[in-house]
Amino acid sequence: MQKYLIIVSGPTAIGKTALSLDIAKNYNAEIISCDSRQFYKEMSIGTAVPTKEELAEVKHHFIQNLSITENYSVGQFERDALVKIKELHESSNVVVMVGGSGLYIDAVCRGFDDFPTVPKEIRETLNYRCKTEGIEVLEQELQDVDPDYHKLVDKLNPHRIIRALEIYKASGKTFTSFRIQQQQKRNFKTIKVILSREREVLYERINHRVDIMLEEGLLDEVKSVYPFKENNALQTVGYKELFAFLDGEISLEFAVSEIKKNTRRYAKRQMTWFRRDPETVFFNPEEPETVFNYLNEIIQE
């Protein structure tokens, strides 16, 4: 019998969690998170981890299963997720995967060619340059050598920029070239549900969610992980800006405005990523009946 992986994705704050719960309950499925920020147990408020009530509605996997002290790559996630999908398909024909990390979605759906081993000295040199010259210099270098990936990469995440550069320096090939190889065969059918809203509505939701995060204690959460602020997991929107505040570099008011601005920019890059696929079908999260009609037509085939 045909097995399915339903992917619910879209930009941050679009409404993925609510819809994914409805889909999972409808098809008696469990949920795999592919949100690379929600893997870490020390980060919950700033990553919008589903509430305890939501997690109790449907069993979730890859939610707060790692520590920020651990390094975890997209390749590791690909391997772990495929094992979990195979396991879940033994009891259900449908598995739901939800998250806005397009790179992680591609890894599960398409697979990556094996990346080259990067000599330690290359990584150390790039990390040193990031600290001494600034991430902007490395970002410009990435734009020069791999403009396609530069358009998509999270420019506020030094780890992603450094990773792309170290691959290029170790192999002489761009990071993009490893992402566009022949798609690997999977033993399940992938159905993508990509959510979209009017830009003004999405930006309003983003601003409101940042306010809610602060009310729920985001600043205290950031203080609790401050000793680990150089770790890769914490090079992300919502944490970096508040680290700058705690370091006395900016005011709290400015930090909050930067979080909102940088989150909006991140959402824009996410949409750029999803639009690059000509087969992408977009749905309004306020119209779930359209989503279910689409899914039922495919799953009943």
Secondary structure, 3 states (H helix, E strand, C coil): CCCEEEEEECCCCCCHHHHHHHHHHHCCCCEEECCCCCCECCCCCCCCCCCHHHHHHCCEECCCCECCCCCCCHHHHHHHHHHHHHHHCCCCCEEEEECCCHHHHHHHHCCCCCCCCCCHHHHHHHHHHHHHHCHHHHHHHHHHHCHHHHHHCCCCCHHHHHHHHHHHHHHCCCHHHHHCCCCCCCCCEEEEEEECCCHHHHHHHHHHHHHHHHHCCHHHHHHHHHHHCCCHHHCCCCCHHHHHHHCCCCCHHHHHHHHHHHHHHHHHHHHHHHHCCCCCCEECCCCHHHHHHHHHHHHCC
